[in-house]
Each structure stands twice: as C-alpha cells, then as structure tokens.
C-alpha cells in the first residue's frame, strides 16, 4: 500500500511540473539556424551566410583556415525532439558552403575546431573524441581521450594537440564514521496513519518488540577534477594528467607558453560554501604536463563564464568575464589580465565589451554585443528565447578605449557565440538565429 501511495504522489507531481513548464515556457525546444557574418575592417557588412540543414542547427566554434575559408564546429538535429550529431562545416572565403560532414557516427556535439599544419582540421566532441581531417575533409584518425566533459582543443607547435576538460568520480562518504562507513537505522514498527484516510502501516504483531536494524546505503559525493591529454600529430597519446590535488575542477581554456615554456591552463576552482563566487585559477604545466603552482587570477559567479588565453612576450594574456551579482541585477564586464611566465599578474584592464571578444593584431580588441538597457547592465550576447535585439560591433584600442561602434542588421541573428579577426583585417562573427 505505501508503494502505491508514493506512486500516486509522484504522478501528481509530474503533472504539476508539466503544467508549470508549459506556463513558464520550459517546453521550449531549440529551432535554430547558424549565421556567419563577415565584416570589413571598418565593420561594414561584407556578406552573411545562414546555415539551415535540419530542425535545429547550432555551433560553438569557428576558425579561419588557410586559403581564407572557415571551419565551423557545429551540431545538427533533424527533428523537433531528435538528438544532435556533431558536424564539421567548411565555408569558402566568400561565405559559400564548401562542404560538411558528420564528425563521428554517434550522438554528440562538436565542441571545438582547430587548424592543423597540413591545411586540415581537427574537431573535439563533447565526450572527448578528437577527429583529424585532411584538407579535403577526409578523416585521418580518431582518438577517444576518456575525458567525459571535454571543452578545449589546442593546436601545439609540434603538430599535435592538447585536450582539456573535466572528469568526475563518485566517492563514498560518511560525515561521522569515516569514508564509506555504513550506519544502521531503526525500522518503524508502530502504527501510523493519516487523518484523511491515507495508507496505514500494519501494526507489528508484538508492539513491545525491540526495533530491528537496517543498513543505510552508502552516500556519495561527486569529485570533479581537471583533466588534460597531449596527443601527437598521428593521434598517439604523449601523456595524460588529472590535477586532483591542485583545486581545479575543470579546464576552460588552454594556451602554449612562449619559447617552449610548456602550457598554461585556466579553469574553475572549488566553490566555497559561504561564497557566491567561483575562484578562477591558472596552472602552469611543463612540456610533459608536470604541474607547477596554482594561482587565482579572478573570480566569477556561478553563472557560466568564458575565458580566452594566448601567449605574450611577457607571459600570458587572459580575457574573461567576471559577472557580479547585486540584490537586483548582475553586472557584466570583460577583463584583460597580463600574467608573467610564472602566472603572476602584471596588468589588469576592464573593457566595456561582451564576452564575444577577441584581441586584434594592433593590440586592441573587437567585440559584438547588445548594449546595456533597462533589463541588462553591461554588454550581453543573447536576446533570450524571444524578441529581437540591436547588436553592436565595437572596436577598441590597446588601452581599451572605444574607437568604433557600428550597429549590425537587427533581424539577422539573436545570439553571438564567437568573433575572430580575419587575415584581411576584417572580422568574422559566429551567431545563431532563433526561429519562431
């Protein structure tokens, strides 16, 4: 009887949650198109390409490849509730679709794409698989890295690549009797019931009997660790590391250091119980992946944050967005941090831009975002599920001062995911358009 009653309660809860989802818009199913915009150096629109190859098309990464074309790490779903498959799309220099293929046979997303020294590309999927393609788009090799949540793919100077992400383990814990200890608990033997006529547990045959004991199943905690794997040009594994004793819970960005100095990785740290902010950490690695000292370079709220890194003659540069929460709103800004080769901060500059930002060849910055308004503070990158927004292309000098602001076509897209500067001095924008 108790099991039947619990089933009824759970069924009613499902119905209530379903109705709530319908009232609040949680029945939303993505129906998007990929949009690529090419701008001239003065941010005038040169061309636009819309990619609609199924019910839902989305993309997370775009790079310029040799010859002036583009490679896009995308995903495609052919039906309203269909799962996505990872896709590699190539565009010509003038934006024409130059080819497209599925990255793997399985269901996944294409997380990142890099250019390889031979004019080809390599793509990372969300489950940690790296696939290498030649310049004509033919697969050369495929490597499963074992990183269950993979985020970053970096091309290395030796022709190989570095893969970063997060791995999680379940560890049994008990707060009072040591790790993995199982504590006994009494079984109820007295009559109980509800005044409304609910189910009643059968009374024990002898109410005076001493309670028996029942073992409680082990409790677990999730342990999250940063994980990095170095692959050779042919896909062989050079080394693999998990940085479980350095406070890092993920790898969000990677870069190779100057003059064979190894690598620098950035990621989230452990969230303190009494804080709303997540520490943002960097960790230096030598060429073999041996870790150095962890250094905190900033903090962000629990909202998703983004970070870009590159090497610098002095050490490293980091662009990130430390969203700050107030009682009524949260504030966005972009910070450019210069670190020395040991990871210590040398410079710190705030830029009035969105997180869709990149460095320019002259030492400045380029960004695309939605200006601040009544419902937002700081530049944003998404209109949300409904409505159209006014996106601005903004160019800054090396001191973060605005030198150009141009409004982009308002009906072209509703979210921007990445911006890059192109070899001709212009810019490419990877965006998404939400269909009705």
C-alpha positions in Angstrom: 0.0 0.0 0.0 2.7 2.6 0.8 4.4 2.0 -2.5 1.0 2.6 -4.4 0.5 5.8 -2.4 4.0 7.1 -3.3 3.4 6.3 -6.9 0.2 8.4 -6.9 2.0 11.3 -5.3 4.8 11.1 -7.8 2.4 11.0 -10.7 0.6 14.1 -9.4 4.0 15.9 -9.0 4.9 15.1 -12.6 1.5 16.6 -13.8 2.1 19.7 -11.7 5.6 20.1 -13.1 4.4 19.6 -16.6 1.8 22.3 -16.3 4.3 24.6 -14.7 6.7 24.0 -17.6 4.0 24.9 -20.1 3.1 28.1 -18.2 6.7 29.3 -17.9 8.0 28.4 -21.3 10.0 25.4 -20.2 8.5 23.3 -23.1 10.9 25.3 -25.3 12.6 23.1 -28.0 15.5 24.7 -29.9 14.8 25.5 -33.5 17.9 27.5 -34.6 20.0 28.3 -37.7 23.7 29.1 -37.8 24.6 32.5 -39.0 28.1 33.7 -40.1 28.7 37.4 -40.8 31.9 38.7 -42.4 32.7 42.4 -41.7 35.3 44.7 -43.3 38.0 46.4 -41.2 35.6 49.3 -40.6 32.8 46.8 -39.5 30.7 47.3 -42.7 28.8 44.1 -43.6 30.6 42.2 -46.4 28.4 39.0 -46.5 26.1 36.8 -44.5 25.6 33.1 -44.6 22.7 31.3 -43.0 23.1 27.5 -42.5 19.8 25.6 -42.1 20.3 21.9 -42.6 17.7 20.5 -40.2 15.3 21.3 -37.4 18.0 22.6 -35.1 21.4 23.8 -36.1 23.9 25.3 -33.7 27.6 26.0 -33.5 30.1 26.7 -30.8 33.4 27.4 -32.6 34.7 29.0 -35.8 38.2 29.4 -37.2 39.8 30.9 -40.3 41.7 28.3 -42.2 44.4 28.5 -44.9 43.2 30.0 -48.1 40.8 32.4 -46.4 38.0 30.0 -45.8 36.4 29.0 -42.5 35.7 25.8 -40.5 32.8 25.6 -38.0 32.3 23.1 -35.2 28.5 22.6 -35.3 25.7 20.3 -34.3 22.6 19.2 -36.2 19.2 17.7 -35.2 16.8 16.6 -37.9 13.6 16.6 -35.9 11.9 18.6 -33.1 13.0 16.2 -30.3 15.8 14.5 -32.1 19.3 14.2 -30.6 22.1 16.2 -32.1 25.1 14.9 -34.1 28.5 16.7 -34.4 29.1 18.3 -37.7 32.1 19.9 -39.4 31.1 22.7 -41.9 33.5 24.5 -44.2 32.9 27.8 -45.9 34.8 29.4 -48.7 36.4 32.8 -48.5 33.2 34.5 -49.8 30.9 32.5 -47.5 29.7 29.8 -49.8 29.2 26.4 -48.2 32.3 24.4 -49.2 31.4 21.1 -47.6 30.0 19.5 -44.5 30.2 16.1 -42.8 29.4 14.3 -39.6 32.4 14.2 -37.2 31.5 10.9 -35.6 28.8 8.2 -36.0 27.4 8.8 -32.5 25.2 11.4 -30.9 27.2 14.3 -29.5 28.1 18.0 -30.1 31.2 19.4 -31.8 32.8 21.5 -29.1 35.9 23.0 -30.8 37.8 23.0 -34.1 41.5 23.8 -34.8 43.6 24.2 -37.9 46.4 21.7 -38.4 49.8 22.4 -40.1 48.9 20.5 -43.3 45.9 22.7 -44.0 43.5 20.3 -42.4 41.4 20.5 -39.3 40.8 18.6 -36.0 37.5 18.6 -34.1 36.7 17.9 -30.5 33.4 16.4 -29.4 31.7 16.9 -26.1 32.5 13.4 -24.9 36.2 13.9 -25.5 36.7 12.4 -29.0 39.2 14.1 -31.3 38.9 13.5 -35.1 41.6 14.7 -37.5 40.7 15.6 -41.1 42.9 16.3 -44.1 42.5 19.5 -46.3 39.8 17.7 -48.4 37.8 16.7 -45.3 38.7 13.1 -45.3 39.2 11.5 -41.8 42.8 10.6 -41.0 42.3 9.3 -37.4 40.0 9.3 -34.4 41.0 9.2 -30.8 38.8 8.8 -27.7 40.6 10.6 -24.9 38.4 9.4 -22.0 37.6 13.0 -20.9 33.8 12.7 -20.3 33.3 16.5 -20.4 35.7 18.0 -22.9 35.8 21.7 -23.5 39.1 22.8 -25.1 41.3 21.8 -28.1 44.6 23.5 -28.6 47.0 23.1 -31.6 50.5 22.7 -30.4 53.8 23.7 -32.0 54.9 20.1 -32.6 51.9 19.4 -34.8 49.9 17.6 -32.2 47.1 18.9 -29.9 46.2 19.4 -26.3 42.7 18.4 -25.0 41.2 19.7 -21.8 38.0 19.2 -19.8 36.7 17.7 -16.6 36.3 14.2 -15.2 34.0 13.3 -12.2 34.1 10.4 -9.7 31.6 9.2 -7.1 33.4 8.8 -3.7 31.5 7.2 -0.8 31.5 9.4 2.3 30.0 9.5 5.8 30.2 12.6 8.0 30.6 10.8 11.3 32.2 7.4 10.9 34.8 7.8 8.1 34.8 7.3 4.4 32.5 4.6 3.2 31.2 3.6 6.6 27.6 2.3 6.7 25.5 3.2 9.7 22.4 1.3 10.9 19.0 2.9 11.2 15.8 1.7 13.1 12.9 0.3 11.2 9.5 1.8 12.2 7.2 -0.8 13.8 4.4 1.3 15.3 1.1 2.0 13.7 1.0 5.3 11.7 -1.7 6.9 9.5 -3.2 10.0 8.1 -6.4 11.6 9.5 -7.6 12.0 5.9 -7.7 8.2 5.4 -4.3 7.7 3.9 -2.4 4.5 4.0 -1.6 2.8 7.3 1.5 0.7 8.0 0.5 -2.6 9.5 0.9 -2.7 13.3 3.6 -5.1 14.4 2.5 -8.4 15.9 4.1 -7.6 19.2 4.4 -3.8 19.8 6.9 -4.4 22.6 9.4 -6.0 20.3 12.8 -4.2 20.1 13.3 -2.4 16.8 15.4 -4.2 14.2 18.2 -2.5 12.3 18.5 -1.8 8.6 21.7 -0.8 6.8 21.5 2.6 5.1 23.0 2.6 1.5 26.4 4.4 1.2 26.2 8.1 0.5 28.4 9.6 -2.2 30.0 12.9 -3.1 31.0 14.0 -6.6 34.7 14.8 -7.0 35.5 16.9 -10.0 39.0 17.2 -11.4 40.7 19.0 -14.3 42.0 16.5 -17.0 44.4 17.2 -19.9 45.7 14.8 -22.6 48.5 15.6 -25.1 48.2 13.9 -28.5 50.9 13.5 -31.1 50.3 14.5 -34.8 49.3 10.9 -35.6 46.8 10.7 -32.7 49.1 8.7 -30.3 48.9 9.7 -26.6 52.0 11.5 -25.5 50.8 12.0 -21.9 47.6 12.3 -19.8 47.2 14.0 -16.4 44.5 14.6 -13.8 45.1 17.5 -11.5 43.1 16.4 -8.5 45.3 18.0 -5.8 45.5 21.5 -7.2 42.0 22.7 -6.6 41.0 22.8 -10.3 37.6 21.3 -11.1 37.7 21.8 -14.9 39.8 23.1 -17.9 38.1 26.0 -19.6 41.0 27.3 -21.7 44.5 26.3 -22.8 47.4 28.0 -24.4 51.0 27.2 -25.2 53.7 29.2 -23.5 56.3 31.3 -25.2 59.6 29.7 -26.2 58.7 26.1 -25.3 57.8 27.1 -21.8 55.1 24.4 -21.6 51.4 25.2 -21.3 49.0 27.3 -19.2 45.5 26.0 -18.3 42.7 28.0 -16.8 39.6 26.7 -15.1 37.2 26.8 -12.1 38.3 26.1 -8.6 36.3 24.6 -5.7 33.3 26.8 -4.7 33.5 27.8 -1.0 30.3 27.0 0.9 29.9 30.6 2.1 30.6 32.3 -1.2 28.6 33.1 -4.4 31.8 33.4 -6.4 33.8 30.7 -8.1 37.6 31.2 -8.0 39.2 31.2 -11.5 42.6 29.6 -11.4 45.6 29.1 -13.8 48.1 26.3 -13.6 51.4 26.1 -15.4 52.4 22.8 -16.9 55.9 21.9 -18.2 56.1 20.3 -21.7 55.4 16.9 -20.1 52.3 18.0 -18.2 54.0 18.2 -14.8 52.1 20.9 -12.8 53.5 24.0 -11.1 51.8 26.3 -8.7 48.1 27.2 -8.9 47.4 30.9 -9.0 44.0 32.6 -8.7 43.6 35.3 -11.4 40.0 36.3 -10.7 36.5 35.1 -9.7 33.1 34.8 -11.2 29.6 33.9 -10.1 28.1 30.5 -10.6 26.8 31.7 -14.0 28.6 30.3 -17.0 31.8 32.2 -17.6 34.0 32.3 -20.6 37.8 32.8 -20.9 40.3 33.2 -23.8 44.0 32.9 -23.5 47.1 33.5 -25.6 50.8 33.7 -25.1 52.5 37.0 -24.7 56.2 38.1 -24.8 55.9 38.8 -21.1 54.0 35.5 -20.4 50.2 35.2 -21.0 47.1 37.2 -21.7 43.6 36.2 -20.4 40.2 37.7 -21.4 37.4 36.7 -19.1 34.0 37.9 -17.8 33.6 38.2 -14.0 29.9 38.6 -13.7 29.0 40.2 -10.4 25.7 39.8 -8.5 23.8 42.6 -6.7 20.4 42.4 -5.0 18.5 43.3 -8.1 20.8 42.5 -11.0 24.1 41.1 -12.2 26.8 43.1 -13.8 28.9 42.1 -16.8 32.3 43.3 -17.8 35.3 41.9 -19.6 38.8 41.9 -18.0 42.1 41.6 -19.8 44.8 40.3 -17.5 48.5 40.0 -18.3 50.5 37.4 -16.4 54.2 36.8 -16.3 55.6 33.4 -17.1 55.1 32.2 -13.6 51.4 33.2 -13.6 51.7 36.4 -11.5 49.5 39.4 -12.6 51.3 42.3 -14.3 48.4 44.3 -15.7 44.6 44.3 -15.3 42.3 46.2 -17.6 38.5 46.4 -17.8 36.8 46.7 -21.2 33.2 47.8 -21.9 32.5 44.8 -24.1 30.6 41.5 -24.2 32.3 38.1 -23.7 32.2 37.7 -27.5 35.5 39.4 -27.7 39.0 38.9 -29.2 42.3 40.6 -29.4 43.2 42.4 -32.7 46.6 42.4 -34.5 47.3 46.0 -33.4 46.9 45.2 -29.7 43.3 46.3 -29.4 40.0 44.4 -29.1 37.0 43.6 -31.1 33.6 42.6 -29.6 30.0 42.1 -30.6 27.2 42.5 -28.1 23.8 44.0 -27.0 24.2 47.4 -25.3 23.1 47.9 -21.7 19.4 48.6 -21.3 16.6 48.6 -18.7 16.9 44.8 -18.2 20.7 44.5 -18.5 23.9 46.0 -17.3 26.9 45.6 -19.5 27.0 44.2 -23.0 25.2 40.9 -23.5 25.4 38.2 -26.2 21.9 36.8 -26.4 18.3 38.2 -26.8 16.9 35.2 -25.0 14.2 33.0 -26.4 12.0 35.7 -27.9 12.4 39.1 -29.4 15.0 40.9 -31.5 17.9 42.9 -30.2 20.3 45.5 -31.5 23.8 44.1 -31.8 26.8 46.4 -32.0 30.2 45.7 -33.4 32.8 47.6 -31.3 36.5 48.2 -31.8 38.8 49.3 -29.0 42.4 50.5 -29.0 45.2 48.8 -26.9 44.1 50.8 -23.8 40.5 49.6 -24.0 39.2 52.9 -25.4 36.3 52.7 -27.9 37.3 53.8 -31.4 34.4 52.4 -33.5 30.8 51.4 -32.8 28.6 50.1 -35.6 25.0 48.7 -35.4 24.6 45.3 -37.1 21.5 44.2 -39.0 18.8 43.7 -36.3 16.9 40.7 -37.9 19.9 38.6 -38.8 20.6 36.7 -35.5 19.6 36.6 -31.9 22.8 35.3 -30.2 26.5 35.6 -30.9 28.9 32.8 -29.8 32.3 33.8 -31.2 34.2 36.5 -33.0 37.6 36.3 -34.8 39.7 38.8 -36.7 40.5 37.6 -40.2 43.8 37.9 -42.1 42.4 40.8 -44.3 42.0 42.9 -41.1 38.2 42.4 -41.0 36.2 40.2 -38.7 34.0 37.0 -38.8 31.1 36.5 -36.4 29.6 33.2 -35.5 26.0 33.6 -34.4 22.6 31.8 -34.0 19.1 32.7 -35.1 16.2 31.5 -33.1 13.2 30.6 -35.3 9.6 31.1 -34.2 
